[in-house]
């Protein structure tokens, strides 16, 4: 392995820090590396794996004002490029305006997301305002650029997907509302779909970019009040927005309090709108009350629109007093307490009726598919399982939405993975039969007891047998969540 240190930002956290999301698996990284000819610890990198796996990371440089939540951390991208059976690695801080301001002040300037915005020392960004836009939630590749974003809305920061060279905020997203994380790329058409939400009416917007990154559509979708949508879904013809009954309360917002409340007496609502449609074109469907962090996929089948995601049985379960001071924080990101399970909604465009069904009893979330099947019929997804109580991915599961049994993989204790996309081999043609099992699963793994990290590659068809290749990284990287796979064909330069 050839390793070169190319940058460093000293981490300025308390010397006696014991915060569970700044220590252990979440210990932040200070050093930016270029590493080439990575060592293969076991197996062999497939020759037909050609592209980039990117992952975003909440990687704090400074503590937030007040209580720290893992989503407060500064964004850092990790990228591993595969080609010809070899691999190279890069990691870079996302040079946001918020990070620059805190480095200049040498102190935190914004309150964390679980504190009132009034505690922030500066104006800021976000749906609730006065928040640091850390660009630390999500990353996709579109029009030859890696686009990172933040889940409570802000700028979209651009990077070269291979070198991670910083290319600044995208002008199309630099608006008063900004853009939420979980922009969606349709790999078939090349379009990107985005959404944004706010505490100001009409509360929700969505838009579309063409394959070259140019805005081609934007529309406002009025809602009854401020909401907290976290993700977007799409089919070949439609975008699916949501109005779920867990959200901030208007009377509390007026007092500067942003505390989500779950309304069990209100239905979930799903809006199906044509990609070039607007408020007048939305068809609303009602379903059981729940909250959904992430959708898996959506597609059209005859007169139905089918949407798959992770239904939460109890979005606001109370913390266990036995967990002590960390109990409330632990509860906020505990998939087990939420009861997150794969679920299907069927919306009948003829009758306006909704049918629902469970896709399994296994608690899991963060489902990823072969990107070529986005918005179209598919069969398999890779979802993450988590250590009960803590936001750490202890394993993966291959879900078969056609009814096959789930297939699981679990890492040893103290070893944690990252959101794991399905990466098709370079020579694999797009299957007409809803995809096949000939792809790979790629994920970053951090071994806390061994103080090291690696990238592991699995076969989708044989997930339970373990990795077919383990590739060393130059240092242990902070635990992270969202990632994406970009094939080599997606890495072209934007005009």
C-alpha positions in Angstrom: 0.0 0.0 0.0 1.3 3.4 -0.9 0.0 6.0 1.6 0.4 9.8 1.5 -1.0 12.2 4.1 -2.5 15.2 2.2 -4.3 17.1 4.9 -5.1 17.3 8.6 -7.6 19.1 10.8 -6.9 18.6 14.5 -9.9 17.2 16.4 -10.8 19.6 19.3 -12.9 17.5 21.6 -12.7 17.2 25.4 -9.6 15.2 26.6 -11.9 13.2 28.8 -14.6 12.7 26.2 -16.9 9.8 27.0 -19.7 10.6 24.5 -20.7 7.3 22.9 -21.0 9.0 19.4 -17.6 10.6 19.6 -15.6 7.7 21.0 -15.2 4.0 20.2 -16.5 3.2 16.7 -17.5 6.8 16.3 -14.0 8.2 17.1 -13.5 10.9 14.5 -10.7 11.1 11.9 -8.3 14.1 11.6 -6.1 13.0 8.7 -6.9 13.0 5.0 -5.1 10.3 3.0 -4.4 9.3 -0.5 -3.7 5.6 -0.6 -2.9 3.5 -3.8 -2.3 -0.2 -4.5 -4.3 -1.1 -1.4 -3.3 -4.4 0.3 -5.7 -7.3 -0.2 -5.9 -9.1 3.1 -7.9 -12.0 1.9 -9.4 -13.2 -1.4 -9.2 -11.2 -4.6 -10.9 -8.0 -5.9 -13.1 -9.1 -8.8 -11.7 -7.9 -12.2 -15.1 -6.8 -13.3 -15.7 -4.5 -10.3 -15.2 -1.1 -11.9 -16.4 2.0 -10.1 -16.3 4.0 -6.8 -17.9 3.2 -3.4 -18.4 6.4 -1.5 -19.6 6.9 2.1 -20.4 10.0 4.0 -19.5 10.3 7.7 -20.5 12.4 10.7 -17.0 13.2 11.8 -16.9 16.0 14.5 -14.1 18.4 14.7 -15.6 20.4 17.6 -18.4 19.5 19.9 -21.8 21.2 19.3 -23.2 23.8 21.7 -25.2 21.8 24.3 -26.0 18.1 23.8 -24.3 16.4 20.9 -26.2 14.1 18.5 -24.3 11.9 16.0 -25.9 13.8 13.1 -24.2 17.0 14.2 -20.8 15.8 13.1 -18.9 17.5 10.2 -19.1 15.7 6.8 -16.2 13.5 5.6 -16.2 11.5 2.4 -14.5 8.2 2.0 -14.0 6.8 -1.5 -12.5 3.5 -2.7 -12.0 3.2 -6.5 -11.9 -0.3 -8.0 -10.6 -1.1 -11.5 -8.7 -4.1 -13.0 -8.6 -6.0 -9.7 -6.9 -3.1 -7.8 -8.1 -0.4 -5.4 -7.2 3.1 -4.2 -8.6 5.1 -1.4 -9.2 8.8 -0.6 -10.9 10.6 2.3 -11.6 14.3 2.7 -13.4 16.7 5.0 -16.3 18.4 3.2 -15.2 22.0 3.4 -18.6 23.5 4.3 -19.2 27.1 5.3 -20.1 25.9 8.8 -16.8 24.0 9.3 -14.8 27.0 8.0 -16.6 29.3 10.5 -16.0 27.1 13.5 -12.3 26.6 12.6 -11.9 30.4 12.3 -13.6 30.9 15.7 -11.8 27.9 17.2 -15.1 27.0 19.0 -18.5 25.6 18.2 -20.9 28.1 16.8 -24.1 26.1 16.5 -26.3 24.2 18.8 -26.9 20.5 18.0 -30.1 19.3 16.5 -31.5 18.3 19.9 -31.0 21.8 21.3 -33.2 24.9 20.7 -31.9 26.9 17.7 -31.8 30.0 20.0 -28.6 28.5 21.6 -26.7 28.9 18.3 -24.3 31.9 18.2 -24.9 32.5 14.5 -27.6 32.4 12.0 -27.4 29.2 10.0 -29.2 26.8 7.7 -31.7 24.1 7.8 -35.5 23.6 7.9 -35.6 24.8 11.5 -32.9 27.5 10.8 -29.9 28.4 12.9 -28.3 25.0 12.4 -24.9 24.1 11.0 -25.1 22.6 7.5 -22.6 19.8 8.0 -23.3 18.1 4.6 -22.7 14.9 6.5 -25.8 12.8 5.8 -25.8 11.5 2.3 -23.8 11.2 -0.9 -24.8 10.3 -4.5 -23.0 10.7 -7.9 -24.7 12.6 -10.6 -23.4 14.3 -13.8 -19.9 13.2 -12.9 -19.9 14.8 -9.4 -20.3 13.5 -5.9 -23.0 15.4 -4.2 -23.2 15.5 -0.4 -26.1 16.8 1.5 -27.7 17.3 5.0 -30.9 15.8 6.2 -32.4 19.0 7.6 -31.7 20.9 4.3 -28.8 23.1 3.2 -26.4 23.4 0.4 -25.3 20.5 -1.8 -21.5 20.3 -1.8 -19.8 18.9 -4.9 -16.6 16.8 -5.1 -14.8 14.9 -7.8 -16.0 11.3 -7.1 -12.5 9.8 -7.6 -10.1 12.3 -6.2 -12.6 14.0 -3.8 -11.3 17.4 -4.9 -13.7 20.0 -3.5 -15.8 21.8 -6.2 -18.0 24.0 -3.9 -21.7 24.3 -3.4 -24.1 23.5 -6.3 -25.7 26.7 -7.5 -29.0 24.9 -8.2 -29.4 24.0 -4.6 -28.3 27.4 -3.1 -31.7 28.7 -2.2 -33.4 29.9 1.0 -34.8 26.4 1.7 -31.7 24.5 0.4 -32.1 20.8 -0.4 -32.6 17.8 1.9 -30.4 14.7 1.9 -31.6 11.7 -0.1 -31.6 13.1 -3.6 -32.3 10.2 -6.0 -30.6 9.3 -9.2 -32.5 7.4 -11.9 -29.7 5.5 -13.6 -31.9 4.7 -16.6 -32.8 8.3 -17.5 -29.9 10.0 -15.8 -32.2 12.4 -14.0 -31.8 13.5 -10.3 -34.8 14.2 -8.1 -34.5 16.3 -5.0 -36.8 17.6 -2.3 -36.7 20.3 0.4 -38.9 21.1 3.4 -39.4 24.1 5.7 -41.4 25.5 8.6 -42.7 28.1 6.1 -45.7 27.4 3.8 -46.1 25.6 1.4 -43.7 23.4 3.5 -42.5 21.0 0.7 -40.9 21.3 -2.7 -39.4 18.9 -5.2 -37.4 19.3 -8.3 -35.6 17.4 -11.2 -32.2 17.8 -12.8 -31.4 16.4 -16.2 -28.6 14.0 -16.8 -26.1 16.9 -17.3 -27.0 18.5 -13.9 -29.3 21.2 -15.3 -32.5 22.1 -13.4 -35.6 21.2 -15.6 -38.4 21.2 -13.1 -39.4 22.5 -9.6 -42.8 22.5 -7.9 -44.2 23.3 -4.5 -46.4 20.7 -2.7 -48.6 22.4 0.0 -49.0 20.4 3.2 -51.2 21.1 6.2 -48.2 22.2 8.2 -44.5 21.7 8.8 -43.4 18.1 8.4 -40.2 16.1 8.7 -39.8 14.0 5.5 -36.5 12.2 5.5 -36.5 10.4 2.1 -38.0 10.4 -1.4 -39.0 7.6 -3.7 -39.6 7.5 -7.5 -41.0 5.2 -10.2 -40.5 5.5 -14.0 -43.2 8.2 -14.2 -43.8 9.5 -10.6 -42.2 11.0 -7.6 -43.6 9.9 -4.2 -43.6 12.4 -1.4 -44.9 11.9 2.1 -46.8 13.6 4.9 -46.2 11.4 7.9 -47.7 11.9 11.4 -44.4 12.5 13.2 -43.5 16.2 13.0 -42.8 19.4 14.8 -45.7 21.2 16.5 -46.6 24.7 15.2 -47.3 26.1 18.6 -44.0 24.8 19.9 -42.1 26.1 16.9 -43.5 29.6 17.7 -41.7 29.2 21.1 -38.5 28.1 19.5 -39.0 24.4 20.5 -38.4 21.7 17.8 -39.6 18.5 19.5 -41.1 15.9 17.1 -44.4 14.3 18.2 -46.1 11.2 16.8 -49.8 11.5 16.2 -51.1 8.0 16.4 -54.6 9.2 15.5 -53.6 10.5 12.1 -53.0 8.5 8.9 -49.8 8.5 7.0 -50.3 10.2 3.6 -48.4 9.6 0.4 -48.5 11.9 -2.6 -47.9 10.5 -6.0 -47.0 13.3 -8.5 -45.7 13.1 -12.1 -42.0 14.0 -12.4 -43.0 17.2 -14.2 -46.2 17.7 -12.2 -47.2 20.2 -9.5 -49.6 20.7 -6.6 -52.7 20.2 -8.9 -51.4 16.8 -10.1 -50.8 15.2 -6.7 -52.9 12.2 -5.8 -52.9 11.6 -2.1 -53.3 8.1 -0.5 -53.8 7.3 3.2 -52.2 4.4 5.2 -51.5 3.3 8.7 -49.8 5.9 10.9 -46.1 5.4 11.1 -42.8 7.1 10.4 -40.4 5.9 7.7 -36.7 7.0 7.6 -35.8 5.3 4.3 -37.5 3.8 1.3 -36.1 0.8 -0.5 -37.6 1.3 -3.9 -40.8 2.0 -5.8 -42.2 0.9 -9.1 -45.4 0.7 -11.2 -47.3 -2.6 -11.8 -50.4 -2.2 -13.9 -52.7 0.3 -12.2 -50.7 0.1 -8.9 -47.8 2.1 -7.6 -45.8 -0.1 -5.2 -43.6 1.4 -2.5 -41.2 -0.5 -0.2 -39.7 0.9 2.9 -39.1 0.4 6.6 -42.3 0.7 8.8 -41.7 1.9 12.4 -44.0 0.2 14.9 -43.1 2.7 17.6 -41.5 5.9 16.3 -41.4 7.6 19.8 -40.8 4.9 22.3 -39.7 6.3 25.7 -36.1 5.7 26.8 -35.3 3.0 29.4 -34.4 4.7 32.7 -31.7 2.0 33.2 -29.8 3.6 30.4 -29.1 6.6 32.6 -27.8 9.9 31.1 -27.5 8.4 27.6 -31.0 6.9 27.6 -32.7 9.7 25.6 -29.9 9.9 23.0 -29.8 6.1 22.7 -33.5 5.9 22.0 -33.3 8.5 19.2 -31.4 6.2 16.9 -32.3 2.7 18.1 -33.8 0.6 15.3 -34.9 -2.1 17.7 -36.9 0.4 19.8 -38.4 1.9 16.7 -39.4 -1.6 15.5 -38.2 -0.8 11.9 -39.2 -3.6 9.6 -39.5 -3.9 5.8 -43.0 -3.1 4.6 -44.9 -2.6 1.3 -47.6 -0.1 0.4 -49.7 -0.6 -2.8 -51.5 2.5 -4.1 -54.3 1.7 -6.6 -54.5 4.6 -9.1 -57.9 3.5 -10.3 -59.7 3.3 -6.9 -57.6 5.5 -4.7 -57.2 2.7 -2.2 -54.1 1.6 -0.3 -53.1 -1.9 0.6 -50.3 -2.7 3.0 -48.3 -5.8 3.8 -45.3 -6.8 5.8 -42.1 -7.9 4.0 -40.7 -9.6 7.0 -40.3 -9.6 10.8 -36.5 -8.9 10.9 -35.6 -5.5 12.4 -33.4 -3.8 9.8 -33.1 -0.5 7.9 -31.0 1.3 5.3 -31.9 -0.8 2.3 -29.9 -0.6 -0.9 -30.6 -2.1 -4.3 -28.8 -2.4 -7.6 -29.1 1.2 -8.8 -30.1 0.1 -12.3 -33.4 -1.1 -10.8 -34.3 2.2 -9.2 -37.9 3.0 -9.9 -38.4 -0.3 -11.6 -39.3 -3.9 -10.5 -36.5 -5.5 -8.5 -36.0 -8.5 -6.2 -33.2 -8.1 -3.8 -32.1 -5.4 -1.3 -29.3 -5.3 1.2 -30.3 -3.9 4.5 -28.4 -3.3 7.7 -29.0 -4.8 11.2 -27.9 -2.8 14.2 -26.6 -3.5 17.7 -29.7 -3.2 20.0 -29.7 0.2 21.7 -26.8 1.8 19.7 -26.5 3.2 16.2 -23.9 0.6 15.0 -24.4 -1.7 12.1 -23.5 -5.2 13.3 -24.6 -7.1 10.1 -26.4 -7.2 6.8 -29.4 -9.0 5.4 -30.3 -9.8 1.9 -34.1 -9.2 1.5 -36.0 -11.0 -1.1 -39.2 -8.9 -1.8 -40.6 -11.8 -3.8 -41.0 -13.8 -0.6 -37.8 -15.7 -0.3 -36.2 -16.2 3.1 -33.8 -13.5 4.2 -30.1 -14.2 4.2 -27.9 -12.8 7.0 -24.3 -11.9 7.6 -23.1 -10.8 11.0 -19.7 -9.3 11.9 -17.8 -10.3 15.1 -18.4 -8.3 18.2 -16.9 -4.9 18.0 -16.8 -4.9 14.2 -19.3 -2.7 12.3 -20.2 -2.1 8.7 -21.6 0.7 6.6 -24.6 1.1 4.3 -23.9 -1.5 1.6 -24.9 -0.9 -2.0 -25.2 -3.6 -4.7 -22.4 -3.1 -7.3 -23.0 -4.9 -10.6 -20.0 -6.2 -12.4 -18.8 -4.2 -15.4 -19.8 -6.9 -17.9 -23.2 -7.6 -16.4 -26.0 -6.6 -18.7 -29.2 -5.2 -17.3 -31.4 -8.2 -16.7 -34.9 -8.1 -18.1 -36.1 -10.5 -15.5 -36.0 -7.9 -12.6 -32.3 -8.3 -12.0 -30.2 -11.2 -11.0 -27.8 -12.3 -8.3 -24.5 -11.7 -10.1 -23.6 -8.4 -8.4 -21.4 -7.6 -5.4 -22.0 -6.0 -2.1 -19.4 -3.4 -1.0 -19.1 -1.9 2.5 -16.5 -0.2 4.7 -15.9 -2.1 8.0 -14.3 -0.8 11.2 -12.8 -3.2 13.7 -12.7 -1.4 17.0 -10.8 -4.0 19.1 -8.2 -4.3 16.2 -8.2 -0.5 15.6 -8.3 -0.9 11.9 -10.6 -0.6 8.9 -11.1 -2.3 5.6 -13.4 -2.5 2.6 -15.2 -5.9 2.3 -16.7 -7.3 -0.9 -19.4 -10.0 -0.9 -21.4 -11.7 -3.6 -25.0 -10.9 -3.5 -25.9 -14.5 -4.3 -23.8 -15.9 -1.5 -23.9 -13.2 1.2 -23.8 -15.7 4.1 -20.5 -17.1 3.1 -18.7 -13.9 3.9 -16.5 -11.6 2.0 -14.7 -12.7 -1.2 -12.2 -9.9 -0.7 -11.0 -7.8 2.3 -9.0 -4.7 1.3 -7.0 -2.8 3.9 -7.5 0.9 4.5 -4.7 3.2 5.8 -6.4 3.9 9.2 -9.5 3.1 11.2 -12.3 5.3 10.0 -15.2 6.7 12.0 -18.4 4.7 11.8 -20.7 6.1 9.2 -24.1 5.5 7.6 -25.0 6.4 4.0 -23.0 5.4 1.0 -23.5 4.8 -2.7 -22.0 2.9 -5.6 -21.1 4.8 -8.8 -20.1 2.7 -11.9 -17.2 3.9 -14.0 -19.6 5.1 -16.6 -21.0 7.6 -14.0 -17.7 9.2 -13.3 -17.5 11.4 -16.5 -16.9 15.1 -16.1 -19.9 17.4 -15.9 -20.2 19.8 -18.9 
